[in-house]
Amino acid sequence: MRSMNKFICFLFLVSAIHSHAQISPGGVGTTGLTSWFRADDLAAGNVTSWTTQFPSGAAAVSVTDGQAPYPQLEPTPTGDVSNYNRTIHFSGNSYVGNNLATVQGLGNSNPPALLTNLNANDQGTYFSSYYMPTPPSGNGHITLYNSGSTGLQCRNLGAVGRLAIGKTFVNSTNSSRDYSENNLPSIISYKGNRSNATSMKAYGKGNLLSSSVASQSSGSDGLYFGYHPGIGTSAYNGYQHEFIFFNRDLTDLEMNKVHTYLAIKYGVSLINQGGGTNGDYVATDGTVIWDASLTPTYHNDVIGIGRDDIEDLTQKQSHTFDDKFRIYIDALAISNEDNLGVFNADISYVTVGHNSASLCGSVASNTEAPSPISSRLAREYKITNTEFNQDFNVDILLEPCTPIANLDLSKIRLMVDLDGDFSDADLYSQTSGIVFSENNGRLSVSGISTTQIPMNSTRYITIGYIDESYQIIESSGPVCEGEEAWVVFEVLNVTSPVDIDYSDGTNQFTATNVSTGDTLFLSTSTNANYSFTPFPGIINCCTANNPQDYNQIINPLPTITLDPFDNTPCEGDSIELNANGTGTYSWNNGVINGTPFVINTTATYTVTAISGDGCENSLDTLIDVNENPTISLINEVNEACAGDVVAFTADGAATYEWTPLLTNGEGITVSAGTFNYQVIGTDANGCKDTLSTSLIVYPSPIADFIPDTTSGVAPMTIYFEDHSINGINYFWDFGNGNSSTFDGDETQTYDNGGVYPVTLIVENGVCTDTITKIINLESGDIYVVLPNIFTPNGDGTNDFYKITSENVVSIEGFILNRWGVEVYAFDSIDFEWNGDNVNDGVYFIKYSAEGKNGENITGHGYIHVNR
């Protein structure tokens, strides 16, 4: 019955050929077509003669092999190396010592003129389609054609092939192009002549070749396939499918059409190097049937099926050279000619390429899939339909982690997408009219129609599978110490409960009889990384069957640490409750964390800490408040003269502290001046009461000195001449950390540059006077001068306390009374303190400053407030 079908098809083909224009490769016409050799036209077995399809009859061109061994016409070569088409096999070829009896080769020593290629006006075009396995020698001749000064030599040189034209006495780089030989089905072609560097355009798989060496054709005239009659090492071992000669230069479009014809027929991937139209496949009517620039990552192993009558192309089945993908109509046969399928329309094609990814499911590809797909092939296929209005089929070799077993065809889905992002792909199952079958890991997908790949469109396909699986759909997330952690499962594509194995990195566990919505409570008091063992995906790569990880975080409760404070304060004290650790803090009783407040009654204070993770902790603190004492003065004295003995006696407390310093109840000798005194009485609990009094005594001392210089460059020794009067006690502060109590002239050596406030304090036992003068020495170092006395009495002199500095960009600090209570704070070098909130006495000042050079310094000193 098959032979009858073939006979009917042959009669139909003959009728079609006679009723339409003459067939030609690429449909470019027969004008200038001087020879078209096709293996299709030969019978199986010994090839003793090979005659052109065109021209035919008396004008036909033939090449012959006069004696055995002969090349073999193989309708079904091993590995289908000619894409299921007939091919001539030159096998085990040996040609030693120019003994023609040992070579399988076809030749004609006197062929007609096929093309010319020496001079500027010469024209010619040549195509060869062949497959050469790794050659046993490095000079296998594919084609040799010489006619006078015209020549064409296409041969293998090991890792490269060389196409050389013209035959003169001079080798030329104009006439030779080398190409890489990767031992895959190939198409080598050229057009033009060797008259200049660009007049010859040679192509390897449709890609313009640029590598050239000085060479040309050689040998005697004639046309030879498979050997060079004059070179004993020229025997070719491999397959030859088709040769085409024109005596004119084809246009670039015509070249593309012929390349497309040969590529579709013999399973050759045209090269898309350089982008643009490079690598495009074009039908005989100029329609682009494969756009290489559209998602070019899929331009790998491009093959196709199709019908194009004007070039006598009826490619019903094709496969990639590695046979991992097949496309066909009807049923796959042992050869293209044995396929009984029929194309519905002329100039109709389906072309396909892939992204070179793995033939199994990867982590990335499985992520890019719509529900309910759990795994899919990483390899994706770009398919273009051109006027193809019938079903076709594909075979895909699956290469999962483990051999295919228990494949459920009802869970397979053909995934079809518009742009190659399969997260929103359309899914087709056997209920959609698609038929799946599997044999030894090769998946057949039958019945792909225009529903999946519409006419004149491009789509992307891959294979998805619905595995039995589970996933964590909800979890407790991070919990606080002492709370329960949990996860909720969704079980997919199963009808009964499952067991789920998991580990915390140390121990193995099994959750049994798990159904969708079940909750697993995790027994952990510390952070733990759980690894849930997946159900292996049938089509997954080994790396895709990774565990599902879940990181359970157990957040600790916030710590609460209280800064030191007096928990038995006195009534009216200002205390500060400052909790710190990890979190935000809030107190009861209206207390703000870290903010001083006045306390008057005993109470329990509770602080609540909330961490950044929302965890909560609390701490209670009891503060017991003591009542303050009440003090008074006995025999208060408010006026005295210089030299008088005055006693200040306070009563009502346990101990007393006077400012200025004196002993409670003991007399002192006073000098001229006005004096303010303050006494602090402290009881047995440390609680205090304060009382102020004043004393006027006359006259007062006057502090004065004259430095011999106020500026210069350190190091420098400066002499200070004392001009003070009424002074008894002296205190020199030289501004550099040194001081003296010498009551007279002084000298001081300054080792470093800076601004040095030199202060002299003189006092007569009760009254004091202070003068400060600035010594400015150059060095660039920073300094801060703290005056230790000022007289805020409104006389316009020394009424404000100020500090001086050099090279300071920022400063901050505070002033404390002798009981450590802050009376003033500042954050500017230009501050002025009028002292209106304090009484006369000695105060402590402390600061921290930053210099222009980035240096940080701190300092402190004492301030005598004397009105």
C-alpha positions, 0 to 999 in steps of 0.5 A: 500500500505504501508503494502505491501511495508513493506512486500516486504522490509521484504522479501528482508531483510530476503533474504539478511540475509540468503545470507550473514554472520550472523549479529552482533552488530558493525559487530564484529561477533558472536564469544562470543556473548552470548545475543543480545536483541533488541527492534526491534524484539518485537511487539507493546504493552505488553512485556511479553517476550523478546528473543535474536536476537542472539542466536536464536532457542534453544540457544536463551535467554529470559526474561519474565514478568509473570504478569501485569502490563507489560512493553510496546513496543512503536514503536513511543514513545513520543518525539521520545526518541529512535531516531524513533526506537522501545523501551521498556517503563517501565512506572509508575513502582512501586515495594514496599515490594518485591511484584512482582505483582506491578513491570514492569520488565523482568527476567530469574532466570536461564539464560545461562552463559553470561560472567565472570568477577571475576578472572584475566582470566575471560572475558566479555563485556556488552552494554546497550542502554537506556533513563531514564528521571528524575527518581522518585527514586534513585535505578532504576535497568537497568540490573542485571545479577548474576551467582555464583561469576560473577555479573553485576549490572547497576543502577541509583543512582539519579544524577549518575549511577553505573556499578558494576561487580563480586559478592563476600563477599567484595566490591572493587573499582576494580569492580565499576565505576560511571558515570554522569546521564544527563537524555539523551539517553545513552550507558553504557558498560564495558569489562574485570574483577575485578582482579585489578585496571585497568582490568575493562574498563567501558564506558559512551557514549564511554568515559572511566570512571575513578570514582570508589567506593567500590561496586559490584553486589548483589542478587540472580542469574539470568538476570533481566531488569528493577528491582532487585528481592530482592530490593523493591526500585529497579524499573526502570522508563524509556526506554530500547532499546538494551542489548548485552553480550559477553563472551570475551573482545572485542578489543578497535576497536570492542568496538568503532564499537558497540558504533557507531552502538548504537549511530547512531541507538538511537541518542546518542552523543559519548563523545570526552573527551581527544581528539585523537580518543575519540568520533570517530564513526567507521563503521563495516569495520573500516572506520571513519565516524565521526572524532571527532578531526576534528574541535571538536567544532562541536562535539555536538548532533552528529547524523547520518543516514546510512546503515550497513548490517552486523549489520542490521543497516538501520537508515533512519532518526535521530534527536537531542534529543531536536528535533531542527535538523533532517536528513532523506532520502525520507520523514520524517515518524513517525518512522524509519521503516515507512520511505519508503526511500532506501539506495543505498549502504551498509556501507554508512553514513551521520553524523552531529554535530553542534557548539552549537551556536544560531539558529538565526543570530548574529552580528558575524555570519552575518559578516562572510558571502559572498554577498549577504547574509545579515544574517545567523544562528550562528549555523553551522553544520559539515556534513561528507559523507561516501560512501553516493551517494544519496540525503538527507534532513534536518529540522532546527528549527529557533529561531529568535528574532521574530516569523517567518513571511513573509519568502521568500523562494527564498531568503533562501540560503544553505551555504556550506563551506570547513573549517567552515569560511563562508565568502567564502561559496558556496550558493545554492538556490531553483534554484540550485535544493535545495527545501526549505519549512517552517512550524511553524519556522522549515525550511526543506531543501530537495534535499541535494546531493553530489553536496553540500556534496561530497562523502567521504568528510566533509563540513560545512553548515548553513542557510543564508538569503537575507534580504531587507537592506541597507548600507553606502558605501561611506562617506565624512569622517571627514570634517573641520568646515564649510564644508558639511558632507555626506553619500552615501547609497547602497540599497540591495534586494529591487526594489523600493526606501526606507525610512531610519530612523536615529538619531543623539542621540537627534533628529529623522530624516527620509531620504525618497525615498532612492535608491542606490547611493543617498547622504544624507547631514548631517546638523551638525557643531559639532561631531555627532554619527548617528544611522541608524535604520536597516530593521529587519533581519527575521532570526536574533537574537534580538541582531543582529538587531542593528543600523548601527552607523556612527560617523561624525567628524567635525574637528575644524579649527586650532587656531593661537596664536602669541607669544609676539613680537615687532610690531614696531621694529627698522631697523635691529632688529632681531625678531621672529614670532612664531605661535602656537596652533594646526597645522603646520605653514608657513609664507610668505616673507621667514619667518620660524616659530619660527626662528629669522630674521632681519627686515629692512622694513615695511611689512604685514606678513601672517601665514597659519596654517594647522591642522593634519586633513588638516584643514586650517586657516590664520592670517595677521600681519602688522609690522611697522619698525622704522629707527635707530639713528646715534650716535657719541662721543664728545671729545673722550678720549682714555687714562687716569691715575689712579685718573683722571676725564674722561667724556664720552659724546655721541650725536645723540640719546635721551638716552644713556647707557654706559658699564661699567656703567657711566653717559653720559657727566659726568666725572669719576675718573679712576685708572690704567688699560685698559678699553673698553666702549660701549654706546647704544643710544636710540631714542624716538622710542626705536631704538638704535645705538651702539658705542665703545671706549677704555680707558687705566688707570694704575695701576689695583687692584689684587684680592686674598684670602686664605680659611682655607680649601677647602674641608670637609663635610657640614655644615661647616664654612670657614674663607676667609683671604683677600690678595687683593691689590689696591682694593677699592670695594669688592664683595664676591660671596660665591657660595651658593647664599650669597654675601658680599661687605665687604672689608676684611676677611670674613667667610661663613657657608655652610649648604649643600654639593656641589662644591662652587665657591667662587669669590672675585671681587675687583675694584678701580672705573674703573678697577676690578679683580676677583679670584675664588676658589673652595670649595668642600663639600661632600653631593651629591647635584648638583650645578653649579658655574658661574664665574662672570668675565674673562679676555680674553686678551690672557695672558693665564690666565682666557682667557676662560669663563667656568663653574664648576659643581658637579653631573651634567649630562646635562646643557644648557643655554645662555648668553645675553648682557644687552639689552637681545640679545643672544651672546652665547648659550651652551649645555655642562658643558665643554663649553669654551667661549672666548668672541671674539664676545663681548666687555668688560662689564657686561653680563647676563648668565642663565642655566638649569641643570639636576643632576645625581639624576634626580633633575632639577635646574636653575640659572643665574648670571652676567659676567664681561668681562675685557680684 
